[in-house]
């Protein structure tokens, strides 16, 4: 009996010690929780009872001009995302919802969702229309939410797609205006932080509540004329369809202030269905993004430089033998006819687009009519790169490439390189650079920064707002510009081709047919050519009102400037009629 009592007492002591140890552990743990880890546990508690939600701003809409009034061409449409908590929502329930309502909007594989350990949040469907979203809400399935979002809508379909760009699934603008002005259009996100109940319903109490309103993006108004853009795209598409070309780009701008009224690329695409295109190159805005060699269009710049420096006039003469040898290279005129050999005026050289004429202008810039020298190269570079700003970003409110102008002194074969540059080869410049420089040639000699944003609109009220810094630089004399206009008008006469009499209008222009570099060298077989044309339109005896530039090409296709000039003719006729430009006296 005593032995039995002793055993009981020993077991009691052991049990008591265990209890004391457990109590000690608990007390130590409580000490750590309440004292040492106090702040950490408070933060965890706050996290459990805090609602933190990012407020998505409304993306700014995009407008074009139509009969003098802004008209929306890019809008926002409210749609919904279907969101679930896979740990609560039964798979068979959400499968039923998907099959009945949102099958066409589903973006995930439900098997993958439910096989992912620890997943508490999954977006099942996007861009769900309101009517369909209401049916999902009425299903009463636990842990299924609807998140309101803005979907980008392009009601004009493919109109000006190369200019506008698109918004991707992450809500980020890509290409065109959507890409270049994404920050302006996007606005700034807001934030809500408040105390919530177990169901994450805001209680709106507490000293730590935070509410930062979202800042909606700006509504942008483009200077582009919607009706003109549509008509130009149709004319360009029809021209391409009836030629060997596969692509065309058109730029129309006001040379007196740099304002772009048309920027068209063919083929187009639907920005609302951008993922369905077969060739992503269609996204690229050829007018601003792609440097190329516009060929003899650059004779306008070489001639302007020599005239402005007082080295020549339109009546200055030179001897044309049909070719020039420079650095051991034989540079020939495309136009080889006996009647052109001998003494010609520079006006004749521009009319017949003679390479020997533009090379002679380069020689005159160096004060040596018999050879090209360093002085001439440096002066041509100064005009091309510094005054006309070729091979430089123009500053237009779009994504653009800089291109390049060769250094006048560094590198082998500088004389032949610069001889070729006088007729637009051995350089890389964009259409927007070329047309802006040409505008300065014909508008009285003033370089204006090109611009495509006219202003903003809020609550139906338009406000003029520039997003570029206008250079407004006088780079040519009035006399130089007038002489160039006369020579360009002489290139065409006072009539637009196509059988339409345009007496009373001053229409001038210059063509360019460029060889293409294949495997590092120019293709001397001329199997592939790029055709361009640039010109101006306006009433006679006035400064030009509009500059039109056209580019046509196709891989493996020989597109000469004649096809581009025909497109220019059609466009200039259409422009005069559409804008009701009155003839001059």
C-alpha positions as CSV (number, residue, x, y, z in Angstrom):
1,X,0.0,0.0,0.0
2,X,2.7,2.6,0.9
3,X,4.5,1.6,-2.3
4,X,1.4,2.3,-4.3
5,X,1.0,5.8,-2.7
6,X,4.6,6.6,-3.5
7,X,4.1,5.7,-7.1
8,X,1.0,8.0,-7.3
9,X,2.9,10.8,-5.7
10,X,5.7,10.5,-8.2
11,X,3.4,10.4,-11.2
12,X,1.6,13.5,-9.8
13,X,4.9,15.4,-9.4
14,X,5.8,14.5,-13.0
15,X,2.4,15.6,-14.3
16,X,2.7,18.8,-12.2
17,X,6.2,19.6,-13.7
18,X,4.9,19.0,-17.2
19,X,2.0,21.4,-16.5
20,X,4.5,24.0,-15.2
21,X,6.7,23.6,-18.2
22,X,3.7,24.0,-20.6
23,X,2.5,27.0,-18.7
24,X,6.0,28.4,-18.9
25,X,6.1,27.8,-22.6
26,X,2.8,29.5,-23.0
27,X,3.9,32.5,-20.9
28,X,7.1,32.8,-22.9
29,X,5.1,32.7,-26.1
30,X,2.6,35.2,-24.8
31,X,5.6,37.4,-23.8
32,X,7.0,37.2,-27.3
33,X,3.6,37.8,-28.9
34,X,2.6,40.7,-26.7
35,X,6.0,42.4,-26.2
36,X,8.6,41.2,-28.7
37,X,6.4,40.5,-31.7
38,X,3.6,43.0,-30.9
39,X,4.0,45.2,-34.0
40,X,4.2,42.2,-36.3
41,X,0.9,40.7,-35.0
42,X,-0.8,44.1,-35.1
43,X,0.2,44.3,-38.7
44,X,-1.2,40.8,-39.4
45,X,-4.4,41.7,-37.7
46,X,-4.7,44.9,-39.7
47,X,-4.1,43.0,-42.9
48,X,-7.0,40.6,-42.1
49,X,-9.4,43.5,-41.5
50,X,-8.1,46.0,-44.0
51,X,-9.6,46.5,-47.5
52,X,-6.9,47.7,-49.9
53,X,-8.2,48.4,-53.4
54,X,-6.6,50.2,-56.4
55,X,-8.9,52.5,-58.2
56,X,-8.5,52.2,-62.0
57,X,-8.7,55.6,-63.8
58,X,-10.8,56.1,-66.9
59,X,-8.6,56.1,-70.0
60,X,-8.8,59.2,-72.1
61,X,-10.7,59.0,-75.3
62,X,-9.4,60.1,-78.7
63,X,-11.1,62.5,-81.1
64,X,-10.6,63.6,-84.7
65,X,-11.9,66.7,-86.4
66,X,-15.0,66.5,-88.6
67,X,-16.4,69.6,-90.2
68,X,-14.6,71.7,-87.6
69,X,-15.9,69.7,-84.6
70,X,-14.2,67.0,-82.5
71,X,-15.7,63.6,-83.0
72,X,-14.8,60.5,-80.9
73,X,-13.0,57.8,-82.8
74,X,-11.7,55.8,-79.7
75,X,-14.0,55.2,-76.8
76,X,-14.3,53.3,-73.5
77,X,-16.9,50.7,-72.9
78,X,-17.7,49.3,-69.5
79,X,-17.2,45.5,-69.3
80,X,-16.6,43.1,-66.5
81,X,-14.1,40.5,-65.3
82,X,-15.3,37.3,-63.7
83,X,-13.1,36.6,-60.6
84,X,-13.3,33.5,-58.3
85,X,-11.7,32.1,-55.2
86,X,-11.0,28.5,-56.2
87,X,-10.8,27.4,-52.5
88,X,-14.5,28.4,-52.0
89,X,-16.1,28.3,-55.4
90,X,-16.9,24.8,-56.5
91,X,-15.4,23.7,-59.8
92,X,-18.7,22.3,-61.1
93,X,-20.5,25.6,-60.3
94,X,-18.0,27.8,-62.2
95,X,-18.0,25.4,-65.1
96,X,-21.7,25.8,-65.3
97,X,-21.4,29.5,-65.4
98,X,-18.7,29.4,-68.0
99,X,-20.7,27.1,-70.3
100,X,-23.9,29.0,-69.9
101,X,-22.7,32.6,-70.0
102,X,-19.0,33.5,-70.5
103,X,-17.6,30.7,-72.7
104,X,-16.6,33.3,-75.4
105,X,-14.9,35.5,-72.8
106,X,-13.0,32.8,-70.8
107,X,-9.2,33.3,-70.6
108,X,-8.0,30.5,-68.3
109,X,-8.1,26.7,-68.2
110,X,-10.2,25.8,-65.1
111,X,-8.3,22.6,-64.6
112,X,-5.1,24.5,-64.2
113,X,-6.8,26.9,-61.8
114,X,-8.1,24.2,-59.5
115,X,-4.8,22.3,-59.7
116,X,-2.8,25.2,-58.4
117,X,-2.2,24.9,-54.7
118,X,-2.9,28.0,-52.5
119,X,-4.6,30.0,-55.3
120,X,-7.2,32.3,-53.8
121,X,-7.8,34.7,-56.7
122,X,-8.2,33.9,-60.4
123,X,-9.7,36.0,-63.3
124,X,-11.8,33.5,-65.3
125,X,-13.2,35.8,-68.0
126,X,-12.6,39.3,-69.4
127,X,-14.6,41.8,-71.5
128,X,-17.9,40.4,-70.3
129,X,-20.9,42.6,-71.4
130,X,-23.1,44.1,-68.7
131,X,-26.1,42.0,-69.5
132,X,-24.1,38.8,-69.3
133,X,-22.4,40.0,-66.1
134,X,-25.8,40.5,-64.5
135,X,-26.8,36.9,-65.2
136,X,-23.5,35.7,-63.6
137,X,-24.3,37.9,-60.5
138,X,-27.8,36.4,-60.2
139,X,-26.3,32.9,-60.1
140,X,-25.7,33.3,-56.3
141,X,-22.5,31.2,-56.4
142,X,-20.2,31.8,-53.4
143,X,-16.9,33.6,-53.9
144,X,-17.5,34.8,-57.4
145,X,-17.1,38.5,-58.1
146,X,-17.5,40.9,-61.0
147,X,-14.9,43.6,-61.5
148,X,-15.8,46.6,-63.6
149,X,-13.2,47.6,-66.2
150,X,-13.0,49.8,-69.2
151,X,-12.6,48.1,-72.6
152,X,-11.2,50.1,-75.5
153,X,-13.6,50.5,-78.4
154,X,-12.7,51.6,-82.0
155,X,-16.1,52.4,-83.6
156,X,-14.5,53.5,-86.9
157,X,-13.0,50.0,-87.3
158,X,-9.7,50.1,-89.3
159,X,-9.7,53.9,-89.8
160,X,-6.3,55.4,-89.1
161,X,-5.2,52.2,-87.3
162,X,-1.5,52.9,-88.0
163,X,-1.9,56.4,-86.4
164,X,-4.1,55.3,-83.5
165,X,-2.4,52.1,-82.3
166,X,-4.3,49.9,-79.7
167,X,-4.5,49.0,-76.0
168,X,-3.3,45.5,-75.0
169,X,-4.9,43.2,-72.5
170,X,-2.9,44.8,-69.7
171,X,-4.4,48.2,-70.5
172,X,-1.2,49.6,-71.9
173,X,-1.2,51.6,-75.2
174,X,0.8,50.1,-78.0
175,X,2.0,51.8,-81.2
176,X,0.5,55.0,-82.6
177,X,-1.1,57.6,-80.4
178,X,-2.2,55.0,-77.9
179,X,1.5,54.1,-77.3
180,X,3.2,57.5,-77.6
181,X,0.7,59.3,-75.4
182,X,0.0,56.3,-73.1
183,X,0.9,58.3,-69.9
184,X,-1.4,61.2,-70.9
185,X,-4.3,58.9,-71.8
186,X,-3.9,56.5,-68.8
187,X,-4.2,59.0,-66.0
188,X,-3.1,58.0,-62.5
189,X,-4.4,55.2,-60.3
190,X,-6.2,55.9,-57.0
191,X,-6.3,53.9,-53.7
192,X,-8.8,53.0,-51.1
193,X,-7.6,51.6,-47.7
194,X,-10.1,51.1,-45.0
195,X,-11.3,48.8,-42.2
196,X,-13.4,45.9,-43.5
197,X,-15.4,43.1,-42.0
198,X,-14.8,39.4,-42.5
199,X,-16.5,39.6,-45.9
200,X,-14.2,42.4,-47.0
201,X,-17.1,44.9,-46.8
202,X,-15.8,48.4,-46.0
203,X,-16.9,49.7,-42.6
204,X,-15.6,53.2,-43.2
205,X,-14.3,53.7,-39.7
206,X,-10.8,54.1,-38.3
207,X,-8.1,56.7,-38.2
208,X,-6.0,55.0,-40.9
209,X,-8.5,55.2,-43.7
210,X,-6.9,56.4,-47.0
211,X,-8.8,57.4,-50.1
212,X,-6.7,58.8,-53.0
213,X,-9.0,59.5,-56.0
214,X,-8.0,58.3,-59.4
215,X,-7.0,60.9,-62.0
216,X,-8.7,60.1,-65.3
217,X,-6.7,60.3,-68.5
218,X,-7.0,63.3,-70.8
219,X,-9.3,63.2,-73.8
220,X,-7.0,64.0,-76.8
221,X,-8.2,65.8,-80.0
222,X,-6.1,65.1,-83.1
223,X,-5.7,67.5,-85.9
224,X,-6.5,64.7,-88.4
225,X,-9.7,65.3,-90.4
226,X,-11.9,62.1,-90.1
227,X,-13.6,62.4,-93.4
228,X,-10.4,63.2,-95.3
229,X,-8.6,60.4,-93.6
230,X,-11.3,58.0,-94.7
231,X,-11.3,59.2,-98.2
232,X,-7.5,59.1,-98.5
233,X,-7.3,55.6,-97.2
234,X,-9.9,54.4,-99.7
235,X,-8.1,56.0,-102.6
236,X,-4.8,54.6,-101.4
237,X,-6.2,51.1,-100.9
238,X,-7.8,51.2,-104.4
239,X,-4.5,52.4,-105.9
240,X,-2.6,49.6,-104.3
241,X,-5.2,47.0,-105.3
242,X,-4.8,48.0,-108.9
243,X,-1.0,48.1,-108.9
244,X,1.9,45.8,-108.2
245,X,2.5,47.5,-104.9
246,X,1.4,45.9,-101.6
247,X,1.8,48.9,-99.4
248,X,1.3,52.7,-99.4
249,X,1.6,55.5,-96.9
250,X,0.2,59.0,-97.2
251,X,0.9,62.1,-95.2
252,X,-0.9,65.4,-95.7
253,X,0.0,68.4,-93.6
254,X,-0.3,72.2,-93.4
255,X,3.2,73.5,-94.3
256,X,2.5,76.8,-92.5
257,X,2.1,75.4,-89.0
258,X,3.2,71.7,-89.2
259,X,-0.3,70.5,-88.5
260,X,-1.0,66.9,-89.8
261,X,-4.5,66.4,-91.2
262,X,-4.0,62.9,-92.7
263,X,-1.7,60.1,-91.8
264,X,-2.6,56.9,-93.6
265,X,-1.1,53.5,-94.0
266,X,-2.3,50.6,-96.3
267,X,-2.9,47.8,-95.4
268,X,-4.8,48.7,-92.2
269,X,-6.1,46.5,-89.3
270,X,-8.8,46.6,-86.7
271,X,-7.3,47.9,-83.4
272,X,-10.2,46.3,-81.5
273,X,-9.0,42.9,-82.8
274,X,-5.3,43.6,-83.0
275,X,-4.4,40.0,-82.0
276,X,-6.0,38.6,-85.1
277,X,-3.5,40.1,-87.6
278,X,-1.3,37.7,-89.5
279,X,1.6,40.1,-89.9
280,X,2.6,42.3,-86.9
281,X,4.4,44.7,-89.3
282,X,1.0,46.2,-90.0
283,X,1.1,47.8,-86.5
284,X,4.1,50.0,-87.5
285,X,3.4,53.6,-88.6
286,X,5.4,53.8,-91.7
287,X,5.2,57.6,-91.8
288,X,7.1,58.1,-88.5
289,X,8.7,54.8,-87.6
290,X,10.6,53.7,-90.7
291,X,13.6,55.6,-92.2
292,X,14.1,55.0,-95.9
293,X,15.7,56.5,-98.9
294,X,13.3,58.9,-100.7
295,X,15.6,59.3,-103.7
296,X,15.2,62.3,-105.9
297,X,12.8,64.0,-103.6
298,X,16.0,65.1,-101.8
299,X,17.1,67.2,-104.8
300,X,14.7,69.8,-103.4
301,X,17.0,70.1,-100.3
302,X,20.3,70.1,-102.3
303,X,19.0,72.8,-104.7
304,X,17.5,74.9,-101.9
305,X,20.9,74.8,-100.0
306,X,22.8,76.0,-103.1
307,X,20.3,78.7,-103.9
308,X,20.1,79.9,-100.3
309,X,23.9,80.2,-100.2
310,X,23.8,82.4,-103.3
311,X,25.7,79.8,-105.3
312,X,23.1,79.3,-108.0
313,X,19.7,80.3,-109.3
314,X,17.2,78.3,-111.4
315,X,18.8,79.7,-114.5
316,X,22.4,78.7,-113.6
317,X,23.8,76.4,-116.3
318,X,26.0,73.4,-116.2
319,X,27.2,70.8,-118.8
320,X,25.3,67.5,-118.6
321,X,27.2,64.5,-120.1
322,X,24.8,62.0,-118.6
323,X,27.0,60.8,-115.8
324,X,29.6,61.8,-113.2
325,X,32.6,59.8,-111.9
326,X,33.1,60.2,-108.2
327,X,35.6,58.2,-106.1
328,X,35.9,55.8,-109.0
329,X,32.1,55.3,-109.2
330,X,30.1,56.1,-112.3
331,X,26.9,57.9,-111.2
332,X,24.4,58.1,-114.1
333,X,21.2,59.9,-114.8
334,X,18.1,57.7,-115.0
335,X,17.0,59.9,-117.9
336,X,19.3,59.1,-120.8
337,X,18.3,60.9,-124.0
338,X,20.4,62.8,-126.5
339,X,18.4,66.0,-126.3
340,X,19.5,66.4,-122.7
341,X,23.2,66.2,-123.3
342,X,25.0,69.5,-123.2
343,X,24.3,72.8,-121.5
344,X,21.2,72.8,-119.3
345,X,19.7,75.1,-116.6
346,X,19.3,73.9,-113.1
347,X,15.6,74.4,-113.7
348,X,15.9,71.8,-116.5
349,X,17.9,69.5,-114.2
350,X,15.1,69.5,-111.6
351,X,12.4,69.0,-114.2
352,X,14.2,65.9,-115.7
353,X,15.4,64.8,-112.2
354,X,19.0,64.6,-113.3
355,X,21.5,63.3,-110.8
356,X,24.3,65.3,-112.5
357,X,22.3,68.5,-111.7
358,X,22.1,67.8,-107.9
359,X,25.8,66.8,-107.9
360,X,26.6,70.1,-109.5
361,X,24.7,71.9,-106.7
362,X,26.9,70.1,-104.2
363,X,30.0,71.3,-106.2
364,X,28.8,74.9,-106.1
365,X,28.3,74.7,-102.3
366,X,32.1,74.0,-102.2
367,X,32.8,76.9,-104.5
368,X,34.4,74.6,-107.1
369,X,32.2,73.7,-110.1
370,X,34.6,71.0,-111.1
371,X,34.8,68.8,-108.0
372,X,33.3,67.9,-104.7
373,X,35.2,69.0,-101.7
374,X,35.1,69.2,-97.9
375,X,33.5,72.6,-97.8
376,X,30.7,71.5,-100.0
377,X,30.1,68.3,-98.0
378,X,30.0,70.2,-94.7
379,X,27.6,72.8,-96.0
380,X,25.3,70.1,-97.4
381,X,25.4,68.3,-94.0
382,X,24.6,71.6,-92.2
383,X,21.5,72.1,-94.4
384,X,20.4,68.5,-94.3
385,X,21.0,67.7,-90.7
386,X,20.9,71.0,-88.8
387,X,18.5,73.2,-90.8
388,X,16.1,70.7,-92.4
389,X,16.6,68.3,-89.4
390,X,16.8,65.2,-91.6
391,X,18.1,62.2,-89.7
392,X,16.7,63.7,-86.4
393,X,13.6,63.1,-84.3
394,X,11.2,65.8,-85.3
395,X,9.4,66.0,-81.9
396,X,5.9,65.1,-83.2
397,X,3.7,63.5,-80.6
398,X,4.2,60.0,-82.0
399,X,6.8,57.2,-81.7
400,X,9.4,58.0,-84.4
401,X,12.7,56.8,-85.6
402,X,15.7,59.2,-86.0
403,X,17.3,57.7,-89.1
404,X,20.7,58.9,-90.1
405,X,22.7,61.4,-92.2
406,X,26.3,60.4,-93.0
407,X,29.2,62.4,-91.5
408,X,30.7,64.7,-94.1
409,X,34.3,63.8,-93.2
410,X,34.5,60.4,-91.4
411,X,34.6,57.3,-93.4
412,X,35.7,56.1,-96.9
413,X,34.3,57.5,-100.1
414,X,32.8,60.7,-98.6
415,X,32.6,62.4,-102.0
416,X,30.6,59.6,-103.6
417,X,28.5,59.2,-100.5
418,X,27.5,62.9,-100.6
419,X,27.0,62.9,-104.3
420,X,24.4,60.1,-103.8
421,X,22.9,62.0,-100.8
422,X,22.0,64.9,-103.2
423,X,19.5,62.6,-104.9
424,X,18.3,60.8,-101.7
425,X,20.4,57.7,-101.5
426,X,23.0,56.7,-98.8
427,X,20.9,58.2,-96.1
428,X,17.9,57.1,-94.0
429,X,15.1,59.6,-93.2
430,X,11.4,59.2,-92.4
431,X,8.4,60.5,-94.3
432,X,7.5,62.9,-91.5
433,X,11.1,64.3,-91.6
434,X,11.0,64.6,-95.4
435,X,7.5,66.3,-95.6
436,X,8.4,68.7,-92.7
437,X,11.6,69.8,-94.5
438,X,9.8,70.1,-97.8
439,X,7.2,72.3,-96.1
440,X,10.0,74.7,-95.2
441,X,11.2,74.7,-98.8
442,X,7.8,75.9,-100.1
443,X,6.2,77.9,-97.2
444,X,8.6,80.8,-97.3
445,X,11.5,79.0,-95.6
446,X,10.2,78.4,-92.0
447,X,10.7,75.1,-90.3
448,X,7.7,74.2,-88.0
449,X,7.7,71.2,-85.7
450,X,5.1,68.7,-87.1
451,X,2.2,68.1,-84.8
452,X,-0.9,65.8,-84.7
453,X,-2.5,66.9,-81.4
454,X,-4.9,69.8,-81.6
455,X,-6.0,70.0,-78.0
456,X,-8.1,68.3,-75.4
457,X,-11.8,68.0,-74.7
458,X,-13.6,67.8,-71.4
459,X,-17.3,67.9,-70.7
460,X,-17.9,68.6,-74.3
461,X,-15.6,71.7,-74.3
462,X,-12.6,71.8,-76.6
463,X,-9.4,73.5,-75.4
464,X,-6.6,74.1,-77.8
465,X,-3.4,72.6,-76.3
466,X,0.0,72.0,-78.0
467,X,2.1,69.1,-76.9
468,X,5.1,70.0,-79.0
469,X,7.5,72.9,-78.9
470,X,7.3,74.6,-82.3
471,X,10.8,75.4,-83.6
472,X,9.5,78.1,-85.9
473,X,13.0,78.5,-87.4
474,X,13.6,80.6,-90.5
475,X,16.1,78.4,-92.5
476,X,15.6,79.7,-96.1
477,X,15.1,83.1,-97.5
478,X,11.7,84.2,-99.0
479,X,13.5,84.4,-102.4
480,X,14.9,80.8,-102.2
481,X,11.5,79.5,-101.3
482,X,9.8,81.4,-104.1
483,X,12.3,80.1,-106.6
484,X,11.9,76.5,-105.5
485,X,8.1,76.8,-105.7
486,X,8.4,78.1,-109.3
487,X,10.6,75.2,-110.3
488,X,8.3,72.7,-108.6
489,X,5.3,74.1,-110.4
490,X,7.2,74.0,-113.6
491,X,7.7,70.3,-113.0
492,X,4.0,69.8,-113.5
493,X,2.4,72.9,-115.1
494,X,-0.8,74.3,-113.7
495,X,-2.9,71.2,-114.2
496,X,-3.4,68.2,-112.1
497,X,-3.2,65.0,-114.1
498,X,-6.2,62.7,-114.4
499,X,-8.1,64.8,-116.9
500,X,-9.3,67.5,-114.4
501,X,-8.6,71.1,-115.2
502,X,-7.2,72.9,-112.2
503,X,-6.6,76.4,-113.5
504,X,-6.3,78.8,-110.6
505,X,-4.3,76.4,-108.5
506,X,-0.6,76.2,-107.8
507,X,0.4,72.6,-107.7
508,X,4.0,71.6,-107.7
509,X,5.9,68.5,-106.8
510,X,8.9,66.2,-107.2
511,X,9.2,62.4,-107.6
512,X,11.7,59.9,-106.3
513,X,12.4,56.3,-107.3
514,X,14.8,54.6,-104.9
515,X,16.9,51.6,-105.4
516,X,16.7,49.1,-102.5
517,X,19.7,47.7,-100.6
518,X,19.7,43.9,-101.0
519,X,22.4,41.8,-99.2
520,X,24.4,45.0,-98.3
521,X,24.4,46.5,-101.8
522,X,22.1,48.4,-104.1
523,X,20.1,46.1,-106.5
524,X,21.4,47.2,-109.9
525,X,18.8,45.0,-111.6
526,X,16.1,47.4,-110.4
527,X,13.9,44.4,-109.5
528,X,12.8,46.2,-106.4
529,X,12.2,49.9,-106.2
530,X,10.3,52.2,-103.9
531,X,8.3,55.0,-105.5
532,X,7.7,58.3,-103.7
533,X,6.1,61.7,-104.6
534,X,5.9,64.9,-102.7
535,X,4.1,68.1,-103.7
536,X,2.0,71.1,-102.6
537,X,-1.5,72.3,-103.3
538,X,-3.1,75.7,-103.0
539,X,-4.6,78.6,-104.8
540,X,-2.3,80.3,-107.4
541,X,-0.4,83.4,-106.2
542,X,-0.6,82.2,-102.6
543,X,1.6,80.2,-100.3
544,X,0.8,76.5,-100.4
545,X,-2.0,75.4,-98.1
546,X,-1.1,71.7,-98.0
547,X,1.8,69.3,-98.6
548,X,1.1,65.8,-99.7
549,X,3.7,63.0,-99.6
550,X,3.1,59.5,-101.0
551,X,5.2,56.4,-100.7
552,X,4.4,53.1,-102.5
553,X,6.3,49.8,-102.2
554,X,6.2,46.0,-102.2
555,X,8.7,43.4,-101.3
556,X,10.2,42.1,-104.6
557,X,8.2,44.7,-106.6
558,X,9.5,47.5,-108.8
559,X,7.4,50.5,-107.9
560,X,8.6,53.6,-109.8
561,X,7.6,57.1,-108.9
562,X,5.1,57.3,-111.7
563,X,2.7,55.1,-109.7
564,X,3.3,57.3,-106.6
565,X,2.6,60.4,-108.7
566,X,-0.6,59.0,-110.0
567,X,-1.7,58.5,-106.4
568,X,-0.7,62.1,-105.6
569,X,-2.8,63.3,-108.5
570,X,-5.8,61.5,-107.2
571,X,-5.3,62.7,-103.7
572,X,-4.7,66.4,-104.7
573,X,-7.9,66.4,-106.7
574,X,-9.8,64.8,-103.8
575,X,-8.2,67.3,-101.4
576,X,-9.3,70.4,-103.4
577,X,-12.8,69.1,-103.7
578,X,-13.2,67.8,-100.1
579,X,-11.8,70.9,-98.4
580,X,-13.5,73.2,-101.0
581,X,-10.2,75.1,-101.7
582,X,-11.1,78.1,-103.8
583,X,-8.9,78.9,-106.8
584,X,-6.7,81.9,-106.8
585,X,-7.0,84.9,-109.0
